[in-house]
């Protein structure tokens, strides 16, 4: 089987180097090169990064967009750049491995997805926890009915950011919630669907960068369930990250830290799924962040080569972004839902 030629558009996303390394080490991929619109960024990476030091740099994006041998491109610009870059890639008729989240402009993102459908190209968002064994196990338990009807989900995914990083993200309404909550919403809407009502508390409590929302909570109401996602930007390291799902027949908790994960706590009212009633600590094989990126890429390749259906349809990618923007104010809640 011939290798798949890929390229990378942008380098300023927090996942950019990891995604580049995944392409460089995947035996099915031939990395054609990277385009970075900022010359200073390109110079810095060529000097400081072993992964970027050995790439071919395109001088103009048309070099990769117009190359018919390049079939897919990783979109790895800043969050403020990514949606425009992704649109260019889709218009060029190429598949996109697009790092999260999908921009601030809901109408623009919808247009890009519609264009991808017209062009017959695949967009896969960079939510790497889809390939995390712990999250996959919880989803399997929920969808099999082992936990019964789910009535609550709690997700905690805080971080610690420098003032410079806060300044960059402060351009986005929602701040740290905009930047990270999509990871948890990707899991929640996969389990529960579209929330009926969204309420968010977006605060600046550190005062370090006043325009940056650094202490945040989103509450997502469903017909018979409620989900809570809390994310802050100043949690002491190492951060405690946790994902909890509660059903009427059982609960499943991905014990912190979930990166790398070590165990799930499963509690059942009655025996099922090969488990006795009661509490169980289920081991989870730990995965590095790079291993998750590698699994993302492997799934992307299988999808664009026709070996599998997408792990998440484009309708899901739209729903995740819609839900995120409802929380950050990019999409107003319908008037009849206002409290």
N, C-alpha and C positions, 0 to 999 in steps of 0.2 A: 504494500500500500504506500503510495507516495505521501510525502509529508504535507501538512497543511501550512500554507504560508500565512503568517499573522504579523501584525504590527501593533504599535502602541501609540496612542494619541494623548499626549500630556503626561506629566510626571509629578504633579503637585498634590495629588490625592494621597491620603495617609496610607493607602494600600498599594501604591504604585510600584514600589520596589519589589514587594512580595509577588505581585501579579507578573511582573517582568521575569522574576526568577522562576516562577512556575512555567512560563513559556520557554525559557532558556533550557530548562531541564526536562521538559516533556519530550519523549522520543518521537511523538507524532507531529511535533511542531517545528517549523523552520521560521525563526524570528527574522523578518525582513529588515526591521529597523524601528526607530522611535522618532516621533516628531514632538518637540517641545517649543512652544511659541516664545518663551522667555529666554533670550540668549544667556542672561546671567545664571539662570537656573541650570541650563544645559552645561555651562562652563563649570559650575560648582559640582554637579553630579559627575562629570567627566573626571574631576579631580579627586572627589571624596568617596565615590561609590564603586566598589568592585564590579557590581552587576551592570551599572550604566557605563562604566569605563570601557567595556568591550562591545558596546552596541554600535551599529551603524546609525548615524543621525541623519534624518532627512532635513533638508534646508527649507522645504516647502511642503505643506500637507498634501498638495496635489500629487506629489511623488508617490504616496501610498494610496491615496483615494482613487487615483486614475490607473493604478497598476492592476490589471485584470488577474494577475496571478496571486494577489493578496485577497483572501476570501473572508477574513475576519480581523477585527481590530479591537483591542482593549481600550476603553475610554477611561483615562486615568488623570484627567485634569482636576483642578480644584472644583469643589461643589458648584461654585459660581460659573465655571466654564463647561462642566460636563454635558449639560443638556444641549448646548449649541454644538459641541463637538460630536455628540452622538447623532444629532440630526444630519450633520455633514456625512457621517459614516453611513447612515441608513440611505441617504440620497445617492451615495455612491454604489449602493446595492450590496453592501457587505454586512455580515453578521456582526453583532456588537456584544462584547463582554463589558457591561457598563457598571462602573462602581457607584455605589449608593451615595446619597439618595438622588431621586430623579428630578432635581431642580426645584425652583420656587414657583414656577409658572405652570399651574395645572393645565390650562388650555394648551400650552405649548407641548407639554408631555403627552397629552392626548393626541395631538396632531402627529407627533413623532411615532407613537405606537400605531396609529392608523396608517401612516406611511409605510412602516415596517410590514404591516399586514399586506398592503398593496404590493410592496416590493418582494414579498416572499422571503424576508430575512428574519432571523431570530435575534431577539434581545434577551439577554440573561443578566439580571441584576446581581451585583456582587454581595449578596447576603450569605456569607460563608457558613453561618450556623445551620443552614439547610443540610450541610454535609457533616454535621457534628453528631457523633453517635448518640449522645445523650438526648439531644433535641429530637432526633429521628425516633428513638425508642419511645419518648413521651408521645409523639404524634401517633405512633403505631398503637400504643395502649388506648389513646383517646378514640381513634377512628375504629378500633375493634370493639369498642363499647366496654372495655375492661373497667374503666373508671366510672361508668354510668354517665348520666347527663352532667356536663361540666357547668358549675355555677360560679367559679371564680378562677382568675389567673392573676398571679402577681409576678412582676418582673423587675429586677433591680440590676441596672447596668451602668454604674457610675464610673468616673475616671478621674484623672488628675491632669490638668492642662497648664502649660506655661502662659504667662500674660500674652506672649506673641501669638500663640495658637488661639487664644480667646479673641484676640483682635481680628484674626482672619475669619473666624466663624461668626463674629458679631454682626456681620453683614446679613446674616440670615435670621429672619424672625423665628423665634423659638430657641435660638442659641444651641446649647448642648443637646436639647431634645431633638431639634432638627437634625443634628449631626449623627446621633446614635440611636434614637428610638426606633428607626426603621428596622433595625435588627430584631427587636422584640416584637414589633407589629407584624413583621413577616411571619413570625411563628403564631401570633395570636389570631390573625385573620385566617390563617391556614386552618386553624382549629375551629374557629367560631364564625367566620364569615364577616359580613359588613356590620359594624356597630350601628345601633339606632341613634345613639347620642354620644357626643364627645365633649368632655370638659377638661380644660387644661389650666394648670397653675404654673406660670412661667415667671420666675423671680430672679432678681440679682441680689444675692445675699452676701457675697464676698466683698463687693465693691472694687475689685481689682480692675475690671474693665466694665464700667457702668452700663454700657450698651449691650453687654453680653448676658444672656439669660443662663445663669450657672447653677440654679437649684430648681428642678422642674418635676412636675408630676402630671401625667395624663390619665384620665379616668374614661373608660370606654364601656358604654352600656349596651348590652345585647338583650334580646327578648327575655331570656331566662338566665343571664350570666352578667358578670361585671369583671372588667380587667383593669389592673392598676400597673402603670409603668412609671417608675421613678428613676431619674437620672440627674446626677450632679457632676460638676467639673472639678471639685476640690476634695474628693475623698482621699484620705491618707492611703498610701501604698503599703503593701499590696492590696488592691481593691477586692472587695467581696462582691461577687456577682452571682445571682441566684435566679432560678426560674421555677415557679410553683404552679401546679395545676390541681384543682380540687373538683372532684365529681361526687355524686351522691353515693357511689359504690366504692370509691377509693380516691387516693391522692397520689401524685407523683411529683417529687421535688428533685430538681437538679441541684445538688448540694454545691455551695460555693467552695472554692472558685470554680466556675464552669469552664474556665479556660486556663490551664488544661483541666478537663473534668476527670474526676476519679470515681464518683459513685452517684447513684440515684437512690432516693428513699421512696419506696413504694409501700403504701398502706392499703389493705383491702378489707372490706366488710365480709366478703365471702371468697372462697377459693375460686381461682380462674386464671387463665393464661399460663398455666403451669406453676402457679404459686398458691400456697396455702393462704388462708385468711390471716390477717395480722400484718406486722411490719417486716419489711425486707430491705436490706441494703444491697443494691444490685451494682456490681462493679461496672465501670465504663472505661474502655481503653482510652488512655489519654492521647490527645492529638495536639500537635503544635499548630500555631496559626498558619505556618507555611504548608503544613499537611492539608489544612482546610482549603487553602488557595489551590493546591494541587488537585484536590478532589473536585472543586468548582470547575476547573479547567477541563478535567477529564469528562465531566458531565456535559459541558458546553460542546466539546468535540464530538461526543456521541450524538448529541442532538443535531448539530449542523451537518453531520455525515449521514443522518437518517437511521442511526443504530438504535435510537430511543426517542420517545416523545419527550418534550420539555418537562423537567421536574416541576416547574411552575408555569402555567399558561400565562400569556400576556394579560389576560383578564385579572389574574392575581397580582401581577406587577403593577397594574393600574390601581387595584384596590389598596395595596400597601401604601402607595404614594398619596392617594386620596385621603386615607385615614391619617397619615402623618400631617398632611396640610390642613386637615380639619382641626387637628390639635394645635398647630402653630399659627393658625389664623389665615393661611393661604386660601382656604375655602371656608366661607362663613357657614355656620350651622343654620339650617332652615329656621325661619322666624318662629314656626309653631313648636320648635324644640327648645327655644330660649326659656330659661328659668325665670 
